[in-house]
Structure formats: structure tokens, C-alpha cells
Amino acid sequence: MALLERVLARPLGPDAVTAAHLPDHAVRWAEGQAFPLIVPEPGAEAPGVLLRGLSETDVARLDFYEGGFAYDLREVEVTTATGPVAARVYFPTDDRWQPGAPWDLADWEARWGAMTLSAAEEVMLRFGRDSAAEMQRILPFFRARGWARDLAATPAPQTLRSPKTMADVDLLRFHPGYDGFFRVKSFDLRFRRFDGDWSAPFRRESFIAFDAALVLPYDPVNDLVLLIEQLRFGPIHRGDPAPWVLEPVAGLVDAGEHPADTARREAGEEAGIILGDLEPMTRVYASPGYTTEFFHCYLGLCDLSGVGRAEGGLDSENEDIRRHVLSFDAAMALVDSGEVNAAPLAMMLLWLARRRDALRRPG
């Protein structure tokens, strides 16, 4: 119900929803995805609800949301407690999603409910502005941003920090911001000060980004590290005349993906290597004063012997990436000279400097 109300942008009354079943169909997980699909299955019954009293706007909003999954309405007959009823049900328009295991509502709510509600909010902000086809393209990013909120649910330790929580923050009002691949939220807030009093209300903006997994590939036997180099847009708009930057391997954490799995995937896509053991480094905000961007950092142990400079990246993501394999000392010299000017890479190399001797020690 919460998802329906978010999509429709209104509450549903007690008489608006009736239990119904679709004969000779089943609800299955879309294989590898966080949502269900309805498929023909003789003898089965797909459970669902029948919505009554929908306006044209309601249907248009549902079409827009379901269109983001490449679903469309078909005329069917469903069964209810009072008998068969003509209805329309959303089905996949093509075969991009393959049916998986039987779908379970309680399981979906526990695993994906919060992420789905967050993504639906972003989708419906674009109703009347973008097409359903555009939603198909960018829905995975909305879901990734929702997944980041799930990953954020467990905070870092509060041993030196104060025990204050979000109960000590009062978000008073949201203002129009920007909603694209990234989001900018404008809001008024007040917070409980360290002296116990509430602050005066004030306005701020936040850049709503994603969680990312970063990995520094390291060969402890040969004392080699792998860095990547690519064009970056921040230096362009800062006015840096040399906007190609040395960085660790990195990528956005997809919805439902463990950050360590992201690190392994990106090592193959960006650097063309297979990682062995992953050593967790740090879990940190990139710049907590204004952005939600969060880094899950790993050291990726691997064999870099015979791995030289090469170009790679995914054409579908407009990536043009050069990899560099160099000694640890050479990499640290780049930190000292300032040629390494991306904070995550400098941080990860300095982390490795503390652990390097233990990693290289036999046994």
C-alpha cells in the first residue's frame, strides 16, 4: 500500500483495494532483480489487489511508474470473493526480464521495501516531465541511491563522538532543488546544539549522490600497485588545465550489491584484472559537509607481474581508462610530488604504507 500511495501521490481509502487472483498465472522474481513480474503458468493463481475508482491521472501515474520496468497493461479477468471481474494488469512488454523463483511479498518488503520506496519517490518527481523510456534508463541509479540509504542504516561507532542521533535534527521544510542523474536538495533545518539548546532555523543544500566501492590493487610479492587514469569533470569545471586524474579502481554500488562485489566487478571492467583476497580499508564520507557520497574502500591483493600499461573501460559508459602498474615507492613519490591529487587514492596509499610490511611478510 505504501508504494501505491507514493506512486499515486494520495492515500487510498479502505474500499479502494480488493483482494484478487489472476488464474493460470504466477508471480515470480525477475531473475537477478529486486522486483516481481507476472508470467503465464497453467494451474497457478497470481495473488494481487484490484484497484477501483482510479482517475485518468491515477492511471497515467501508474503507467509512468510501471513503464520504468518496461511493463504495460493488458486486459484480463481476475477472480474476487464476489466472482470474476474484468481488469487490466501490468505485464512485461518484452523478454528483458527472465522469471526466477516464486515471489514472496514479506521477503520483498524486508529486503527491498525501503529501497523501492526511495526509488519510487525519485521516479514520480519526473512524472509529466520525462518519458517512461527515460525512466527505464535511469531507474537503476534511483535504486542504487535508495540502496545507499539502506547501507547507511548502521552508523559508525560513537566512542569519541556525541551520542546524538537524527532525533536531534529537525528537517523543517524542503524547497525545489534539482532532480537529475544527481540530486540537489534544498531544505530548512534546526538541530540540537552541544549546549542542549536548539539552533535557529537555517537553510542549506545537499548534493545527493551514491555509495561507491574503491579498490587499490596491490601485489605484495612484487610490491606493485595498479592505478587508473581518466578524464574527470570536476577538474574541468574548476579550471584545472590538466583534468586527467590518477585514481583507484572505483564504481557505483548497484542496488542489492555488496560493496566488495562491486570492487571485484570494477577491477575486471576498469583494469582487466581478477582480484584475490580483499582487505577492508575504510568506510568514509567523501565530503560530509555537503554531499551524501560515501566510499567503501578495499585493498585488492593480486598478482600484477606481467601486467603493464593498457587502455580499457566500458564504451557504454563512455569510459576511456588507462591503467598504470608501478612500484609502491614510485606511487608514494607521486603523492609527495602532488601528482596524485585525488584524496581517495592518497588516503588508500597511506593506509597501505601502514600495513605494507605485514602484507609482505611471508606467512
C-alpha positions as CSV (number, residue, x, y, z in Angstrom):
1,M,0.0,0.0,0.0
2,A,2.8,2.4,0.8
3,L,4.2,2.0,-2.7
4,L,0.9,2.5,-4.3
5,E,0.2,5.6,-2.3
6,R,3.6,7.0,-3.2
7,V,3.1,6.4,-6.9
8,L,-0.5,7.9,-6.8
9,A,0.6,10.7,-4.5
10,R,-2.5,10.3,-2.4
11,P,-3.9,8.0,0.3
12,L,-6.0,5.0,-0.6
13,G,-9.3,4.6,1.2
14,P,-10.3,1.2,2.8
15,D,-12.7,0.5,-0.1
16,A,-10.3,1.3,-2.9
17,V,-8.4,-2.1,-2.7
18,T,-9.9,-5.6,-3.1
19,A,-8.0,-8.9,-2.9
20,A,-8.0,-10.6,-6.3
21,H,-6.3,-13.5,-8.1
22,L,-5.2,-13.9,-11.8
23,P,-5.9,-17.6,-12.8
24,D,-3.2,-19.5,-14.7
25,H,-0.5,-17.0,-13.9
26,A,2.2,-16.8,-11.2
27,V,4.2,-14.0,-9.6
28,R,7.9,-14.6,-9.9
29,W,11.0,-12.7,-9.0
30,A,12.6,-11.1,-12.1
31,E,15.9,-13.0,-12.2
32,G,18.7,-11.1,-10.5
33,Q,16.4,-8.1,-9.8
34,A,14.6,-6.6,-6.8
35,F,11.0,-6.7,-8.2
36,P,8.4,-9.2,-9.4
37,L,6.8,-10.0,-12.7
38,I,3.7,-11.9,-13.7
39,V,4.1,-14.8,-16.0
40,P,1.6,-17.4,-17.5
41,E,1.6,-20.7,-15.5
42,P,-1.3,-23.1,-16.1
43,G,-3.0,-24.1,-12.9
44,A,-1.4,-21.4,-10.8
45,E,-3.0,-18.3,-9.3
46,A,-1.2,-14.9,-9.1
47,P,-2.3,-13.1,-5.9
48,G,-2.8,-9.4,-6.1
49,V,-5.2,-6.5,-5.4
50,L,-7.8,-4.9,-7.6
51,L,-7.8,-1.0,-7.5
52,R,-11.2,0.6,-8.1
53,G,-12.2,4.2,-8.7
54,L,-9.0,5.3,-10.4
55,S,-8.9,8.6,-12.3
56,E,-7.2,9.2,-15.6
57,T,-4.4,10.9,-13.7
58,D,-4.1,7.9,-11.4
59,V,-3.8,5.5,-14.4
60,A,-1.3,7.8,-16.1
61,R,0.9,7.9,-12.9
62,L,0.7,4.1,-12.7
63,D,1.6,3.8,-16.4
64,F,4.6,6.1,-15.9
65,Y,5.9,4.1,-12.9
66,E,5.4,0.7,-14.4
67,G,6.8,1.8,-17.7
68,G,10.1,2.3,-16.0
69,F,10.2,-1.5,-15.7
70,A,9.1,-1.9,-19.3
71,Y,5.6,-3.1,-18.2
72,D,2.3,-2.3,-19.9
73,L,-1.4,-3.0,-19.3
74,R,-3.3,-6.0,-20.7
75,E,-7.0,-6.8,-20.4
76,V,-7.6,-9.8,-18.2
77,E,-10.3,-11.4,-16.0
78,V,-9.4,-11.8,-12.3
79,T,-11.3,-13.6,-9.6
80,T,-12.5,-11.9,-6.4
81,A,-14.6,-13.0,-3.4
82,T,-17.7,-11.9,-5.3
83,G,-16.8,-13.5,-8.6
84,P,-14.9,-12.8,-11.8
85,V,-14.1,-9.1,-12.7
86,A,-12.7,-7.6,-15.9
87,A,-9.4,-5.8,-15.1
88,R,-6.2,-4.6,-16.5
89,V,-2.8,-6.0,-15.3
90,Y,0.8,-4.9,-15.9
91,F,2.9,-7.4,-17.9
92,P,6.4,-7.2,-19.3
93,T,6.5,-5.8,-22.8
94,D,9.5,-7.9,-23.9
95,D,11.7,-10.6,-22.6
96,R,14.4,-8.5,-21.0
97,W,13.4,-9.9,-17.5
98,Q,13.6,-13.7,-17.0
99,P,11.3,-15.3,-14.4
100,G,13.1,-16.6,-11.3
101,A,11.9,-18.2,-8.0
102,P,8.4,-17.7,-6.7
103,W,7.9,-14.2,-5.4
104,D,7.1,-13.5,-1.7
105,L,5.7,-10.2,-0.5
106,A,7.0,-10.4,3.0
107,D,10.5,-11.2,1.7
108,W,10.3,-8.3,-0.8
109,E,9.2,-5.9,1.9
110,A,12.0,-6.9,4.3
111,R,14.8,-6.8,1.6
112,W,13.7,-4.2,-0.9
113,G,10.8,-2.2,0.5
114,A,12.7,0.8,1.8
115,M,14.9,1.0,-1.3
116,T,11.9,0.7,-3.6
117,L,10.0,3.5,-1.8
118,S,13.0,5.8,-2.1
119,A,13.4,5.0,-5.8
120,A,9.7,5.5,-6.5
121,E,9.9,8.9,-4.9
122,E,12.6,9.9,-7.5
123,V,10.7,8.4,-10.4
124,M,7.4,10.2,-9.6
125,L,9.2,13.5,-9.3
126,R,9.7,13.2,-13.0
127,F,6.0,12.4,-13.9
128,G,4.8,14.8,-16.6
129,R,8.4,15.8,-17.4
130,D,10.2,12.7,-18.7
131,S,9.1,9.6,-20.6
132,A,8.7,6.1,-19.2
133,A,11.5,5.1,-21.6
134,E,13.8,7.6,-19.9
135,M,12.9,6.0,-16.6
136,Q,14.0,2.6,-17.9
137,R,17.4,4.1,-18.5
138,I,17.9,5.8,-15.1
139,L,15.8,3.7,-12.8
140,P,18.9,1.6,-11.8
141,F,20.5,4.7,-10.5
142,F,17.5,5.7,-8.4
143,R,17.5,2.2,-6.9
144,A,21.2,2.5,-6.2
145,R,20.6,5.7,-4.3
146,G,17.9,4.0,-2.3
147,W,20.2,1.1,-1.6
148,A,22.8,3.6,-0.3
149,R,20.2,4.6,2.3
150,D,19.9,1.0,3.4
151,L,23.7,0.7,3.7
152,A,23.7,3.9,5.8
153,A,21.3,2.5,8.4
154,T,24.2,1.2,10.6
155,P,26.2,4.2,11.7
156,A,29.9,4.3,12.6
157,P,30.9,3.9,16.2
158,Q,30.2,6.8,18.6
159,T,33.0,6.5,21.1
160,L,34.5,10.0,20.8
161,R,31.5,11.5,19.0
162,S,28.5,12.6,20.9
163,P,25.6,10.1,21.3
164,K,23.2,12.4,19.4
165,T,21.2,11.0,16.5
166,M,18.6,12.1,13.9
167,A,16.2,12.6,16.8
168,D,18.3,15.7,17.4
169,V,17.8,17.1,13.9
170,D,14.6,18.7,12.8
171,L,14.1,18.9,9.0
172,L,11.5,21.7,8.8
173,R,10.8,22.1,5.1
174,F,12.1,21.1,1.6
175,H,12.4,23.6,-1.3
176,P,12.6,23.0,-5.0
177,G,16.0,21.7,-5.9
178,Y,17.5,19.8,-8.9
179,D,16.5,16.2,-9.8
180,G,18.7,14.6,-12.5
181,F,21.3,11.8,-12.5
182,F,22.4,13.5,-9.3
183,R,20.1,15.5,-7.0
184,V,20.4,18.7,-5.1
185,K,18.1,19.0,-2.1
186,S,17.3,22.5,-0.6
187,F,15.9,22.4,2.9
188,D,15.4,24.3,6.2
189,L,16.5,22.7,9.4
190,R,17.4,23.2,13.0
191,F,19.5,20.9,15.3
192,R,20.2,20.4,19.0
193,R,23.5,22.2,19.8
194,F,26.2,20.8,22.1
195,D,24.9,23.0,24.9
196,G,21.4,21.3,24.7
197,D,19.5,24.2,23.1
198,W,18.0,24.1,19.6
199,S,19.7,26.2,16.9
200,A,17.9,28.8,15.0
201,P,16.3,27.5,11.7
202,F,18.5,28.0,8.6
203,R,18.7,26.8,5.0
204,R,21.2,24.5,3.4
205,E,21.6,22.4,0.2
206,S,22.9,18.9,-0.1
207,F,24.3,17.1,-3.2
208,I,22.6,13.6,-3.2
209,A,25.0,11.1,-4.8
210,F,25.7,7.4,-4.4
211,D,27.7,4.9,-2.5
212,A,30.9,3.8,-4.3
213,A,33.3,0.9,-3.9
214,L,37.0,1.8,-4.3
215,V,39.8,-0.8,-4.6
216,L,43.6,-0.4,-4.8
217,P,45.0,-3.5,-6.4
218,Y,48.3,-4.5,-4.7
219,D,50.8,-7.2,-5.4
220,P,52.6,-7.9,-2.1
221,V,55.1,-10.3,-3.7
222,N,56.4,-7.8,-6.2
223,D,55.4,-4.7,-4.2
224,L,53.4,-3.3,-7.1
225,V,50.2,-1.2,-7.2
226,L,47.8,-0.5,-10.0
227,L,46.4,3.0,-10.6
228,I,44.0,4.1,-13.3
229,E,43.9,7.4,-15.1
230,Q,40.9,9.0,-16.7
231,L,39.3,12.4,-17.6
232,R,37.4,13.9,-14.7
233,F,34.7,16.6,-14.9
234,G,35.4,18.3,-11.5
235,P,38.8,19.5,-12.6
236,I,37.4,20.7,-15.9
237,H,34.9,23.0,-14.1
238,R,37.4,24.1,-11.5
239,G,39.6,25.4,-14.3
240,D,42.4,22.8,-14.0
241,P,44.3,22.7,-17.3
242,A,45.2,19.0,-16.8
243,P,41.9,17.3,-15.9
244,W,43.2,13.7,-16.3
245,V,43.4,12.2,-12.8
246,L,45.1,9.2,-11.2
247,E,42.7,7.2,-9.0
248,P,42.0,3.8,-7.5
249,V,39.6,1.5,-9.4
250,A,36.0,2.5,-8.4
251,G,32.4,2.2,-9.3
252,L,28.9,2.8,-8.0
253,V,27.4,0.1,-5.8
254,D,24.3,-1.2,-7.5
255,A,21.1,-1.9,-5.7
256,G,21.4,-5.1,-3.6
257,E,25.1,-5.4,-4.3
258,H,27.7,-5.9,-1.6
259,P,30.4,-3.2,-2.0
260,A,33.1,-5.9,-2.1
261,D,31.3,-7.5,-5.1
262,T,31.3,-4.0,-6.7
263,A,35.1,-3.8,-6.2
264,R,35.7,-7.1,-7.9
265,R,33.4,-6.3,-10.8
266,E,35.1,-2.9,-11.4
267,A,38.5,-4.4,-11.2
268,G,37.6,-6.5,-14.2
269,E,35.8,-3.7,-16.1
270,E,38.3,-0.9,-15.5
271,A,41.6,-2.7,-15.1
272,G,41.1,-6.1,-16.7
273,I,42.4,-8.0,-13.6
274,I,41.0,-10.6,-11.2
275,L,41.4,-9.9,-7.5
276,G,42.3,-12.4,-4.8
277,D,41.6,-11.5,-1.2
278,L,40.0,-8.2,-0.3
279,E,41.2,-6.3,2.7
280,P,38.7,-3.7,4.0
281,M,40.3,-0.3,4.4
282,T,37.9,2.5,5.4
283,R,34.3,3.4,5.1
284,V,34.1,7.2,4.7
285,Y,32.1,10.1,3.5
286,A,33.7,11.9,0.6
287,S,32.8,15.4,1.9
288,P,30.2,15.2,4.6
289,G,29.6,19.0,4.7
290,Y,27.6,18.9,1.5
291,T,27.3,15.5,-0.2
292,T,25.9,12.0,0.6
293,E,28.7,10.4,-1.4
294,F,30.2,7.5,0.6
295,F,33.2,5.4,-0.1
296,H,33.7,1.7,0.7
297,C,37.5,1.2,0.3
298,Y,39.4,-2.0,-0.2
299,L,42.9,-3.3,-0.8
300,G,42.7,-5.9,-3.5
301,L,45.5,-8.5,-3.3
302,C,46.5,-9.8,-6.7
303,D,49.4,-10.8,-9.0
304,L,50.5,-7.8,-11.1
305,S,53.6,-9.5,-12.6
306,G,53.4,-9.1,-16.3
307,V,50.5,-6.6,-16.1
308,G,51.6,-3.4,-17.9
309,R,50.0,-0.2,-19.1
310,A,46.9,-0.6,-21.1
311,E,43.6,1.1,-22.0
312,G,40.2,-0.1,-21.1
313,G,36.8,0.8,-19.7
314,L,33.2,0.3,-20.9
315,D,32.2,2.1,-24.1
316,S,28.6,2.0,-22.9
317,E,29.6,4.3,-20.0
318,N,31.9,6.5,-22.2
319,E,34.9,5.3,-20.2
320,D,38.4,5.7,-21.6
321,I,40.7,4.4,-18.9
322,R,44.5,3.9,-18.8
323,R,46.0,1.6,-16.2
324,H,49.4,2.1,-14.7
325,V,51.4,-0.6,-12.8
326,L,54.2,0.8,-10.7
327,S,56.2,0.1,-7.6
328,F,54.7,1.2,-4.2
329,D,57.7,3.6,-3.7
330,A,57.0,5.2,-7.1
331,A,53.3,5.6,-6.2
332,M,54.3,7.3,-2.9
333,A,56.6,9.6,-4.8
334,L,53.6,10.8,-6.8
335,V,51.8,11.5,-3.5
336,D,54.8,13.6,-2.3
337,S,55.0,15.5,-5.6
338,G,51.3,16.2,-5.7
339,E,50.7,14.4,-9.0
340,V,48.3,12.1,-7.0
341,N,45.7,14.8,-6.4
342,A,42.6,12.7,-5.7
343,A,42.1,12.3,-2.0
344,P,40.8,8.7,-2.0
345,L,44.0,7.4,-3.8
346,A,46.3,9.4,-1.5
347,M,44.4,8.0,1.6
348,M,44.5,4.5,0.3
349,L,48.2,4.6,-0.5
350,L,48.9,6.0,3.0
351,W,46.7,3.2,4.5
352,L,48.8,0.7,2.6
353,A,52.0,2.3,3.9
354,R,50.9,1.3,7.4
355,R,50.2,-2.3,6.6
356,R,52.7,-3.0,3.8
357,D,55.3,-4.7,5.8
358,A,52.9,-7.1,7.4
359,L,51.4,-7.9,4.0
360,R,54.8,-8.6,2.5
361,R,56.0,-10.8,5.4
362,P,55.9,-14.5,4.5
363,G,53.3,-16.5,6.3
